[in-house]
Amino acid sequence: MADDVKGTPSNQSQDRVGYDLSLIFRLKVMFSAFWNSRVRGKVLLLSTALIGVILATAYATVILNQWNAPFYDAISRRDLPGFFHQLKIFALIAGMLLLLNVVQAWFNQMTALYMREGLTRDLVDQWLRRKRALRLASSGLIGVNPDQRLHEDARNLAESTTGLVIGLVQSTILLVSFIGVLWELSSGFVFHFGDRSFSIPGYMVWAAIFYAASASVLSQLVGRKLVKLNADRFSKEAELRFALMHANENIPAITAARGEENERGRINTDITSLLDVLKKLAMANVNLTWVSAGYGWLVVVIPIIVAAPAYFSGSLTFGQLMMSVGAFNQVNAALRWYVSNFGPIAEWRATLMRVTDFRQALTTMGDDVDHKEMIAYERSAPDTLTLDNVRIAAKIGEEIDQCGGFRLHEGSVTIKAGEKVMINGDHSVNRKLLFLALSELWPCGGGKIGLPPTDDMQFLPQSAYIPGGTLREALAFPEPADSYKTDDMVAALDKAGLHNLVARLDTRARWDKLLDSDEQRAIGFARLLLVRPRWIFFDEVLEGMEPEWQSTMMKVLQTMPEATMIYIGRSETYVETFHPRVLHLEPLAGKVEAKPATKAPGKPAPVDG
């Protein structure tokens, strides 16, 4: 089945990973995801309220700017009663602005929260769709450290998007509000040169636009490398975190092998790579600071210098001068929003790039697979499994003859319900690929596999997965914890040799850390007692288990005589218990004529190998 190829997106999506998708395309992708998310209504409602608060804040800010004129005129006249009167007015305006600021801060935080909820849930939903996560893991760089994109990148993108959009809207509203004020103030600017007088319509407005535009252009030239550097930084941060986590998860094995020095060198290499990127990023930010800080200091005197000719000619009072300076600063701050936020915008674009690349890789996993030969899957009768000339390729995307592989020595095989079968093979054969092929996760190869209904099958891998949470949840996985009765769970644990865990059924813990490997595999057998599937597939699950545990597991399986059991691997215990029909896998390089498997009457079939 084309949909099940483990490496499907490697050629398609990885070619698109990086910097080749346009910003418009990325914004369309994320807007589409937002529009179809469950938080759309909440975010739109909060956004509407935010715009109302921002408009009220802008109106109060205009009033505060107009208050400058009578306040500074009262100071210039040394009018003490007028001075105190203007302070009372200021207290009212400032109190209103403070209240609006607090309300806006709350709306900002809630909007960012819901944005993160929607984005994170969307990415997790896309990632954990049937077989996608497994296929993505073999898709190259895009499948490395998905936790970074699902957690940190999603958080950064949600929070930065909210902050930047709100800042842009607020700056735009302030710009519209104060351009009118500044244009009206500029009408009183009359310049005198000798006997000639003239005025420039909107003089202060044009001065503010020129000042902010020059800062924007310089910021773009100086800081254009920040987007790529931030993307590289996020990638290196993820690699370092994975290296630390991987080492921590495997500390016992590392210590037993006396490999601390080797692992330290490996982690230090990742630290060095991250520091190299951080040094480049620091230098780029320092260069950008020359522009942003320089223009920030100049704005202290620039509006006064611009308005000075009109003031010294007598066209403006001191209060009107300060009002003009305040309006100039508001217009300049609104126009310079891009400059002031160039660094955050660069980080936002880098995060947007990583998240959209990840989401695109997931959503563009199509059904078209470029393989020369693939296994054909079909649904056989409920009581039959067929293997018709099945050949398994050892690698994805290559012909079997070129990459190597193996086949079933017996050629075409039919397995009836209730049979006990063991499939082993030569040491050069990767039997795990047959387990994946039977679970429809590895269709790379040829021939035909006829499977019973999906709901009748249960696959037990060699390494059991024990999810976090309560033991009840781990035992019921992948079903909800309340899918089975407590008495049934207790009985399953008892039969699987896990008597000591019965009292801890509702204890929440990291069971994958508390239980040893044999106990974790026993959890998988206990699940079988709850599910009682008709068809059970084992992947070398008994290899490496202590003899006592193997004996206990066989007793578990003997309670399900009606189940069909297909054991992939070599197990003397399984052979001695069930006397299974034995099939053999052989490398394609050493093809021989198929011959039927035989066994002496009344004796167990020998284990091939």
Rosetta blueprint (number, residue, H / E / L):
1 M L
2 A H
3 D H
4 D H
5 V L
6 K L
7 G L
8 T L
9 P H
10 S H
11 N H
12 Q H
13 S L
14 Q H
15 D H
16 R H
17 V L
18 G L
19 Y L
20 D L
21 L L
22 S L
23 L H
24 I H
25 F H
26 R H
27 L H
28 K H
29 V H
30 M H
31 F H
32 S H
33 A H
34 F H
35 W H
36 N L
37 S L
38 R L
39 V L
40 R H
41 G H
42 K H
43 V H
44 L H
45 L H
46 L H
47 S H
48 T H
49 A H
50 L H
51 I H
52 G H
53 V H
54 I H
55 L H
56 A H
57 T H
58 A H
59 Y H
60 A H
61 T H
62 V H
63 I H
64 L H
65 N H
66 Q H
67 W H
68 N H
69 A H
70 P H
71 F H
72 Y H
73 D H
74 A H
75 I H
76 S H
77 R L
78 R L
79 D L
80 L H
81 P H
82 G H
83 F H
84 F H
85 H H
86 Q H
87 L H
88 K H
89 I H
90 F H
91 A H
92 L H
93 I H
94 A H
95 G H
96 M H
97 L H
98 L H
99 L H
100 L H
101 N H
102 V H
103 V H
104 Q H
105 A H
106 W H
107 F H
108 N H
109 Q H
110 M H
111 T H
112 A H
113 L H
114 Y H
115 M H
116 R H
117 E H
118 G H
119 L H
120 T H
121 R H
122 D H
123 L H
124 V H
125 D H
126 Q H
127 W H
128 L L
129 R L
130 R L
131 K L
132 R H
133 A H
134 L H
135 R H
136 L H
137 A L
138 S L
139 S L
140 G H
141 L H
142 I H
143 G H
144 V L
145 N L
146 P H
147 D H
148 Q H
149 R H
150 L H
151 H H
152 E H
153 D H
154 A H
155 R H
156 N H
157 L H
158 A H
159 E H
160 S H
161 T H
162 T H
163 G H
164 L H
165 V H
166 I H
167 G H
168 L H
169 V H
170 Q H
171 S H
172 T H
173 I H
174 L H
175 L H
176 V H
177 S H
178 F H
179 I H
180 G H
181 V H
182 L H
183 W H
184 E H
185 L H
186 S H
187 S L
188 G L
189 F L
190 V L
191 F E
192 H E
193 F E
194 G L
195 D L
196 R E
197 S E
198 F E
199 S L
200 I L
201 P L
202 G L
203 Y H
204 M H
205 V H
206 W H
207 A H
208 A H
209 I H
210 F H
211 Y H
212 A H
213 A H
214 S H
215 A H
216 S H
217 V H
218 L H
219 S H
220 Q H
221 L H
222 V H
223 G H
224 R L
225 K L
226 L H
227 V H
228 K H
229 L H
230 N H
231 A H
232 D H
233 R H
234 F H
235 S H
236 K H
237 E H
238 A H
239 E H
240 L H
241 R H
242 F H
243 A H
244 L H
245 M H
246 H H
247 A H
248 N H
249 E H
250 N L
251 I H
252 P H
253 A H
254 I H
255 T H
256 A H
257 A L
258 R L
259 G L
260 E H
261 E H
262 N H
263 E H
264 R H
265 G H
266 R H
267 I H
268 N H
269 T H
270 D H
271 I H
272 T H
273 S H
274 L H
275 L H
276 D H
277 V H
278 L H
279 K H
280 K H
281 L H
282 A H
283 M H
284 A H
285 N H
286 V H
287 N H
288 L H
289 T H
290 W H
291 V H
292 S H
293 A H
294 G H
295 Y H
296 G H
297 W H
298 L H
299 V L
300 V L
301 V L
302 I H
303 P H
304 I H
305 I H
306 V H
307 A H
308 A H
309 P H
310 A H
311 Y H
312 F H
313 S L
314 G L
315 S L
316 L L
317 T L
318 F H
319 G H
320 Q H
321 L H
322 M H
323 M H
324 S H
325 V H
326 G H
327 A H
328 F H
329 N H
330 Q H
331 V H
332 N H
333 A H
334 A H
335 L H
336 R L
337 W H
338 Y H
339 V H
340 S H
341 N L
342 F H
343 G H
344 P H
345 I H
346 A H
347 E H
348 W H
349 R H
350 A H
351 T H
352 L H
353 M H
354 R H
355 V H
356 T H
357 D H
358 F H
359 R H
360 Q H
361 A H
362 L H
363 T H
364 T L
365 M L
366 G L
367 D L
368 D L
369 V L
370 D L
371 H L
372 K L
373 E L
374 M E
375 I L
376 A E
377 Y E
378 E E
379 R E
380 S L
381 A L
382 P L
383 D L
384 T E
385 L E
386 T E
387 L E
388 D E
389 N E
390 V E
391 R E
392 I E
393 A E
394 A L
395 K L
396 I L
397 G L
398 E L
399 E L
400 I H
401 D H
402 Q H
403 C H
404 G L
405 G E
406 F E
407 R E
408 L E
409 H L
410 E L
411 G L
412 S L
413 V E
414 T E
415 I E
416 K E
417 A L
418 G L
419 E L
420 K E
421 V E
422 M E
423 I E
424 N E
425 G E
426 D L
427 H L
428 S L
429 V L
430 N L
431 R L
432 K H
433 L H
434 L H
435 F H
436 L H
437 A H
438 L H
439 S L
440 E L
441 L L
442 W L
443 P L
444 C E
445 G E
446 G E
447 G E
448 K E
449 I E
450 G E
451 L E
452 P L
453 P L
454 T H
455 D H
456 D H
457 M E
458 Q E
459 F E
460 L E
461 P L
462 Q L
463 S L
464 A L
465 Y L
466 I L
467 P L
468 G L
469 G E
470 T E
471 L H
472 R H
473 E H
474 A H
475 L H
476 A H
477 F L
478 P L
479 E L
480 P L
481 A H
482 D H
483 S H
484 Y L
485 K L
486 T H
487 D H
488 D H
489 M H
490 V H
491 A H
492 A H
493 L H
494 D H
495 K H
496 A L
497 G L
498 L L
499 H H
500 N H
501 L H
502 V H
503 A H
504 R H
505 L L
506 D L
507 T L
508 R E
509 A E
510 R L
511 W H
512 D H
513 K H
514 L H
515 L L
516 D L
517 S H
518 D H
519 E H
520 Q H
521 R H
522 A H
523 I H
524 G H
525 F H
526 A H
527 R H
528 L H
529 L H
530 L H
531 V H
532 R L
533 P L
534 R L
535 W E
536 I E
537 F E
538 F E
539 D E
540 E L
541 V L
542 L L
543 E L
544 G L
545 M L
546 E L
547 P H
548 E H
549 W H
550 Q H
551 S H
552 T H
553 M H
554 M H
555 K H
556 V H
557 L H
558 Q H
559 T L
560 M L
561 P L
562 E L
563 A L
564 T E
565 M E
566 I E
567 Y E
568 I E
569 G L
570 R L
571 S L
572 E H
573 T H
574 Y H
575 V H
576 E H
577 T H
578 F H
579 H L
580 P L
581 R E
582 V E
583 L E
584 H E
585 L E
586 E E
587 P E
588 L H
589 A H
590 G H
591 K L
592 V L
593 E L
594 A L
595 K L
596 P L
597 A L
598 T L
599 K L
600 A L
601 P L
602 G L
603 K L
604 P L
605 A L
606 P L
607 V L
608 D L
609 G L
